[in-house]
């Protein structure tokens, strides 16, 4: 062993020692009813994440590198897709996924400004933002109450001669009706982007969500199924989309050389591109107006350790969801989110929706839970079209709505969710059940 290898080994051993001294006692701290804060989500990690992080930092490569490549290969292998690409956030993943479909390389299937994209208003803004930012028109349809996903009976009503794509998320890990959506997209030659940010590890028909459509996206922000701190991924089986995604992720360049590598093609200075002079350096030829959305290798290092643990994370999420459901299912005051038929969700959260004409409101139960140190969340934007960001937008010009979005508005007014992430013990789950039942009984 060289001096360098020996020193690195010592540093990594010290890193483990530091984890066990500082972080592990906090993770193992006994839960106390009413005193310990119940966060809706959190990081689940051990010394491995810290060791991988330190290992990467000692190499001081900093940008996309060996750990990034390792993670992309591991993620594509896990999902069973041909190509997976790291980006710096789930929001960037959605941005890149959508903008890839605006590439001129797609010819008659290219999404152009003024084209329409079917989506839902009940979700997170970053599913919708790229559509608006490009200049396409989001067409909002309602969700259905049982699974709290897109109401597929409204797809045909949302269709027009300008429709080019469907871009929707799997709500809180529960797959939408992929069969119906996919058949609709195939019938009308539409792109399908699956926002899989809340559903990594979910399956539909035995196949992972995010892999049914043309492009899938993931987020690795701390509350999500695995974390890098910040980070995301875009994945596809389509070789042309792969080429476009890589170009747009890396400044829009035409060259496919990796960072720090030159002349992979062997003809860097001998080709002609556009109206450029022959032999113009291929490293600086641009075929798209792209971005720089790459992740740092240190973040990817954390992700590699997280991905090794991931199957157990999914199992624990399912266990916690079942415990919450079994502890609350007899309460007649709530609608519960049910698993989509033919699916096995990797649950992100536990949703409750108040039924009509109760003696309490959503805000009252949420305030009670928060006062008892149980963190809650609404279903993100509720109805995105009700937010100030839409004040300057014109209905039927900048965006369209199919029907009245009745269920979306119901969720906005009466829905909330609590956590079930893998770091939650049975004591935490039982405490949340106890407090919800206590509140309902008091009313």
C-alpha positions in Angstrom: 0.0 0.0 0.0 1.4 3.4 -1.0 1.6 6.3 1.5 -1.2 8.0 -0.4 -3.5 4.9 -0.1 -2.6 4.4 3.5 -3.4 8.0 4.4 -6.7 7.8 2.5 -7.6 4.7 4.4 -6.9 6.4 7.7 -9.0 9.4 6.7 -11.9 7.1 5.8 -11.6 5.2 9.1 -11.7 8.5 10.9 -14.8 9.5 8.9 -16.5 6.4 10.2 -15.4 7.2 13.7 -16.8 10.7 13.3 -20.2 9.4 12.1 -20.5 7.1 15.0 -19.6 9.9 17.5 -21.7 12.7 16.0 -24.5 11.4 13.7 -25.4 7.9 14.9 -26.4 9.0 18.5 -28.7 11.6 16.9 -30.3 8.9 14.7 -30.6 6.4 17.6 -32.1 9.0 20.0 -35.2 7.7 21.7 -38.5 9.1 20.4 -40.5 10.9 23.1 -44.2 11.6 22.5 -44.9 15.3 22.2 -41.3 16.3 22.6 -39.5 14.8 19.6 -40.2 16.6 16.3 -41.8 14.4 13.7 -40.5 15.6 10.3 -42.4 14.6 7.2 -39.1 13.4 5.6 -35.4 13.3 6.2 -32.1 11.8 5.3 -31.4 8.2 6.1 -27.6 7.5 6.0 -24.7 6.0 7.7 -20.9 6.2 7.5 -20.9 4.9 3.9 -22.3 8.1 2.5 -19.8 10.2 4.4 -16.9 7.9 3.4 -17.9 8.1 -0.3 -18.2 11.8 0.0 -14.8 12.2 1.5 -13.2 9.8 -0.9 -14.5 11.9 -3.8 -13.4 15.2 -2.2 -9.9 13.9 -1.7 -9.6 13.4 -5.5 -10.8 17.0 -5.8 -12.2 16.5 -9.3 -15.3 18.4 -8.1 -17.5 18.3 -11.3 -19.0 15.3 -13.1 -16.6 12.3 -12.8 -16.1 8.7 -11.8 -18.8 8.6 -9.1 -21.3 10.3 -11.5 -20.6 7.6 -14.1 -20.9 4.9 -11.5 -24.3 6.2 -10.3 -25.7 6.6 -13.8 -24.8 3.0 -14.6 -26.2 1.7 -11.4 -29.5 3.7 -11.7 -30.0 2.6 -15.4 -29.3 -1.0 -14.3 -31.8 -0.8 -11.4 -34.5 0.8 -13.5 -33.8 -1.4 -16.6 -33.3 1.5 -18.9 -30.6 2.1 -21.5 -29.6 5.6 -20.5 -29.6 7.6 -17.3 -28.1 11.0 -16.8 -27.4 12.9 -13.7 -28.4 16.6 -13.3 -28.3 19.1 -10.4 -31.9 18.8 -9.3 -35.3 17.3 -9.9 -36.4 20.7 -11.3 -33.6 20.6 -13.7 -34.5 17.0 -14.7 -38.0 18.2 -15.6 -36.6 21.2 -17.5 -34.2 19.0 -19.4 -36.8 16.3 -20.2 -39.2 18.8 -21.6 -36.7 20.9 -23.5 -35.3 17.8 -25.1 -38.7 17.5 -26.9 -38.2 21.0 -28.4 -35.1 19.9 -30.4 -35.2 20.4 -34.1 -33.7 16.9 -34.5 -37.2 15.5 -33.7 -38.6 17.0 -36.9 -42.4 16.9 -37.1 -42.6 15.7 -33.5 -40.7 18.7 -32.2 -42.7 20.7 -29.6 -42.9 24.3 -30.8 -44.1 27.4 -29.1 -47.9 27.5 -29.0 -48.1 23.7 -28.9 -50.2 22.1 -26.1 -49.1 19.8 -23.4 -51.7 17.9 -21.2 -50.9 18.0 -17.5 -52.6 18.4 -14.1 -53.0 21.4 -11.8 -52.7 19.3 -8.6 -49.0 18.8 -8.2 -45.6 20.5 -7.9 -44.9 23.6 -10.0 -41.8 22.2 -11.7 -43.9 19.7 -13.7 -45.6 22.7 -15.3 -42.9 25.3 -15.3 -40.8 24.1 -18.3 -43.9 24.1 -20.5 -44.7 27.7 -19.7 -41.0 28.8 -19.7 -40.6 27.5 -23.3 -43.8 29.1 -24.6 -46.0 26.0 -24.9 -49.5 25.9 -23.5 -50.3 23.7 -20.5 -53.8 22.1 -20.7 -55.0 21.2 -17.2 -57.2 18.3 -16.5 -58.7 17.1 -13.2 -57.6 14.3 -11.0 -59.7 11.5 -9.5 -60.2 11.1 -5.8 -59.5 7.4 -5.3 -55.9 7.4 -6.5 -55.4 11.2 -6.6 -53.9 11.0 -10.1 -54.9 12.2 -13.5 -58.6 11.5 -14.5 -57.9 9.7 -17.7 -61.5 10.1 -18.8 -60.7 13.7 -19.5 -57.7 13.1 -21.8 -59.8 13.0 -25.0 -61.5 16.3 -24.0 -58.0 17.9 -23.6 -56.8 16.8 -27.0 -56.5 19.3 -29.9 -54.6 19.5 -33.2 -51.8 21.3 -31.3 -51.4 18.6 -28.6 -47.8 17.2 -28.6 -47.2 15.6 -25.2 -48.5 14.6 -21.8 -46.3 15.5 -18.8 -47.6 14.4 -15.4 -46.3 13.1 -12.1 -47.1 10.0 -10.0 -48.8 11.4 -7.0 -46.9 10.8 -3.7 -45.4 7.6 -5.2 -48.8 6.2 -6.4 -48.6 5.4 -10.2 -51.1 7.1 -12.4 -53.1 4.8 -14.7 -50.2 4.2 -17.1 -52.1 1.8 -19.3 -54.7 4.4 -20.2 -52.3 7.3 -20.5 -49.8 5.3 -22.6 -52.5 4.0 -24.9 -53.8 7.5 -25.4 -50.3 8.8 -26.2 -49.5 6.0 -28.6 -52.9 6.4 -30.4 -52.3 10.1 -31.0 -48.5 10.0 -31.4 -47.8 12.1 -28.3 -44.7 12.2 -26.1 -45.1 11.0 -22.5 -42.9 12.5 -19.8 -43.2 10.7 -16.4 -42.3 13.0 -13.5 -41.1 10.2 -11.3 -39.6 12.5 -8.6 -42.0 11.2 -5.9 -42.2 7.6 -7.1 -38.7 6.1 -7.5 -39.0 2.4 -6.9 -42.8 2.3 -7.7 -43.9 -0.3 -10.2 -46.8 -0.7 -12.5 -47.5 -4.0 -14.2 -44.2 -5.2 -12.7 -42.2 -2.5 -14.5 -40.7 0.6 -12.8 -42.5 3.9 -13.1 -40.5 6.4 -15.1 -39.6 3.8 -17.7 -43.0 3.5 -19.4 -42.9 6.9 -21.2 -40.4 8.4 -23.5 -38.6 10.1 -20.6 -38.6 9.7 -16.9 -37.2 12.1 -14.2 -36.1 11.8 -10.6 -35.2 14.1 -7.8 -32.6 13.5 -5.1 -33.4 16.4 -2.8 -33.3 15.3 0.9 -37.0 14.5 1.3 -37.0 12.2 -1.7 -36.5 8.4 -1.8 -32.7 8.8 -2.0 -30.7 12.0 -1.6 -27.6 13.7 -2.8 -28.5 16.9 -1.1 -29.3 18.4 -4.4 -29.5 16.3 -7.6 -31.8 14.6 -10.1 -31.8 12.3 -13.1 -33.3 12.0 -16.6 -33.7 8.6 -18.2 -34.8 7.1 -21.5 -34.5 4.2 -23.9 -34.6 6.3 -27.0 -31.1 6.8 -28.6 -32.1 10.1 -30.3 -33.5 11.5 -27.1 -30.3 10.4 -25.4 -28.2 12.4 -27.8 -30.4 15.5 -27.3 -30.5 15.2 -23.5 -26.7 15.0 -23.3 -26.3 18.0 -25.6 -28.8 20.1 -23.7 -27.5 19.1 -20.3 -23.9 20.1 -21.4 -24.3 23.7 -22.8 -26.0 22.5 -26.0 -22.8 21.3 -27.5 -22.6 18.9 -30.5 -19.6 17.1 -29.1 -20.0 14.0 -27.0 -16.6 13.9 -25.3 -16.7 13.6 -21.5 -15.5 16.4 -19.3 -11.7 16.5 -19.4 -11.6 14.3 -22.6 -10.8 15.6 -26.1 -11.2 14.2 -29.6 -13.2 11.0 -28.8 -14.4 11.0 -32.5 -10.9 11.3 -33.8 -11.9 14.1 -36.2 -12.2 17.1 -33.9 -10.7 19.6 -36.4 -11.7 18.1 -39.7 -15.5 18.4 -40.0 -17.9 21.1 -41.2 -20.9 22.2 -39.0 -23.5 24.7 -40.0 -21.9 27.8 -41.5 -18.7 27.5 -39.5 -15.4 27.2 -41.2 -14.3 23.7 -41.9 -12.3 22.2 -39.1 -13.8 24.4 -36.4 -13.1 22.8 -33.0 -15.9 20.3 -32.4 -15.6 20.9 -28.6 -17.1 24.3 -29.3 -19.8 23.5 -31.8 -23.4 23.9 -30.5 -26.4 22.1 -31.9 -28.9 23.3 -29.3 -29.5 26.2 -26.9 -28.7 24.2 -23.8 -27.8 24.5 -20.2 -25.1 23.4 -17.7 -27.1 21.1 -15.4 -24.4 18.7 -14.4 -24.0 17.5 -10.8 -20.8 17.5 -8.8 -19.0 14.2 -8.3 -19.2 14.6 -4.5 -23.0 14.7 -4.7 -22.9 11.6 -6.9 -20.7 9.8 -4.4 -23.4 10.2 -1.8 -26.0 8.9 -4.3 -23.9 5.8 -4.9 -24.1 4.9 -1.2 -27.8 5.7 -1.1 -28.6 3.6 -4.1 -27.0 0.6 -2.5 -29.5 0.9 0.4 -32.4 1.8 -1.8 -34.4 -1.5 -2.0 -34.6 -1.5 1.8 -35.8 2.1 1.7 -38.7 1.2 -0.6 -39.6 -1.8 1.6 -39.7 0.4 4.7 -41.8 3.0 3.0 -44.4 0.4 2.1 -44.4 -1.0 5.6 -44.9 2.4 7.2 -47.7 3.2 4.8 -49.5 0.0 5.6 -49.1 0.7 9.4 -50.6 4.2 9.0 -53.4 2.9 6.8 -54.3 0.0 9.1 -54.3 2.4 12.1 -56.6 5.0 10.5 -58.7 3.2 7.8 -61.8 2.9 10.1 -62.1 6.7 10.4 -65.0 7.7 8.3 -63.9 11.4 8.2 -61.3 10.8 5.5 -60.7 9.7 2.0 -57.5 7.8 1.7 -55.3 7.4 -1.3 -55.6 3.9 -2.7 -52.9 2.1 -4.7 -53.5 2.2 -8.4 -54.6 -1.2 -9.6 -51.8 -3.3 -11.0 -49.2 -1.3 -9.1 -46.9 -1.5 -6.1 -46.2 2.1 -5.0 -43.0 3.2 -3.4 -44.9 5.7 -1.2 -43.7 9.2 -0.7 -46.3 10.4 1.8 -49.6 9.4 3.4 -52.5 11.5 2.1 -55.7 12.3 3.9 -58.6 14.3 2.4 -61.5 15.5 4.6 -65.0 14.4 3.6 -67.7 17.0 3.2 -69.7 18.6 6.0 -67.4 17.7 8.9 -67.2 19.6 12.2 -63.6 20.6 11.5 -61.5 22.0 8.7 -58.2 20.9 7.1 -56.5 23.9 8.7 -57.8 22.9 12.2 -56.5 19.4 12.1 -53.2 20.5 10.5 -52.7 23.2 13.2 -53.4 20.5 15.9 -50.9 18.1 14.5 -48.2 20.8 14.0 -48.8 22.0 17.7 -48.0 18.4 18.6 -44.8 18.5 16.7 -46.1 16.5 13.7 -45.0 18.1 10.4 -47.6 18.2 7.7 -47.7 19.2 4.0 -50.4 20.1 1.5 -50.4 18.4 -1.8 -47.9 20.9 -3.1 -49.5 23.6 -5.2 -53.1 22.3 -4.6 -54.4 24.0 -7.8 -51.4 25.7 -9.5 -53.8 27.9 -11.6 -55.0 29.6 -8.3 -51.5 30.9 -7.5 -50.2 34.4 -8.0 -47.8 33.2 -10.8 -50.9 32.8 -13.0 -52.2 36.3 -12.4 -50.4 37.6 -15.5 -51.4 34.7 -17.6 -54.5 34.6 -19.8 -56.9 31.7 -19.7 -57.4 30.0 -23.1 -54.4 31.9 -24.5 -51.4 31.1 -22.1 -53.1 28.1 -20.6 -56.3 26.0 -20.8 -58.5 24.2 -18.3 -60.7 21.2 -19.1 -63.9 21.3 -17.0 -63.9 22.8 -13.5 -61.1 20.9 -11.7 -63.5 20.0 -8.9 -61.4 17.3 -7.4 -58.3 19.4 -7.7 -60.0 22.1 -5.7 -61.3 19.6 -3.2 -57.7 18.5 -2.6 -56.6 22.1 -2.4 -59.1 22.9 0.3 -59.3 19.7 2.3 -56.2 17.6 1.7 -52.9 17.2 3.5 -50.3 14.5 4.0 -47.9 13.3 6.6 -44.6 11.5 6.3 -43.7 7.8 6.2 -40.0 7.9 5.2 -37.6 5.0 6.2 -36.2 6.9 9.2 -39.6 6.6 11.0 -39.8 4.0 13.8 -43.0 2.3 14.9 -43.1 4.6 17.9 -43.3 7.6 15.5 -46.0 5.9 13.3 -48.1 5.0 16.3 -47.8 8.5 17.7 -49.1 10.0 14.5 -52.0 7.6 14.5 -52.8 8.3 18.1 -52.8 12.1 17.6 -55.0 12.0 14.5 -57.5 9.7 16.2 -57.4 11.9 19.3 -58.3 15.0 17.2 -61.1 13.3 15.4 -62.6 11.9 18.6 -62.6 15.4 20.2 -64.8 16.6 17.4 
